[in-house]
Amino acid sequence: MNDIKFGTDGWRGLIARDFTFANVKKVAGAIGLYLKEKVKGTPKVIVGYDTRFGSKDFALAAAKELSGTGCNVILSNSFLSTPAVSLNIVETKADGGIVISASHNPAEFNG
């Protein structure tokens, strides 16, 4: 397994090499544990995804991992843009969010 490297806009990696279900679960679990330490009560996390290959399945894996840490997870029932996830975080007063999207990167990437 390769190291997980975060850039200025989050984590991007090649699907099945860097961006794997194991790594998605590792990152989501760490986020969940961090929020459990920092938030009074049960943290609320919005999870969204784009139309890129595998994004919905990766989002589901992240949501399950977050839920396993004790977070209240709201998983999108359809693809959303990153700004739409951000808006939902603000409107629902969530404690954080995850968007599975590699943005402008080539098709073999996700993040």
C-alpha positions, 0 to 999 in steps of 0.5 A: 500500500502506498502512502496517503498524500494530501495536497492543497485540495485534499487527497487524490490518487490513482484508483486501485493503486493509491485510492483504494477501499482500504485507504478510503476506510483508513482516512474516513475512520481517522476523520471520525475519530478526530471528530469524536474527540473534538465535537461535544455529542455525536458528530454529524458528517455529510458524505457526497460523491460525483459521477466518477467511476466507483465514487458511489461505492467509495462514498458508501465505504466512507459512510460505513467507516464514519458510522462505525466510529460513532458519527451520525452520517448523512450519505447523499442518495445521488451524486452532488457537486462539491459546492452542494455538499459544502452548502449541506454542511452549512445548512444542516450545521454538520461538523464536517463532510467528505466528497468523493471526487477527483475534480479536474484530474484525469479519469483514472484518479479519484479522491 
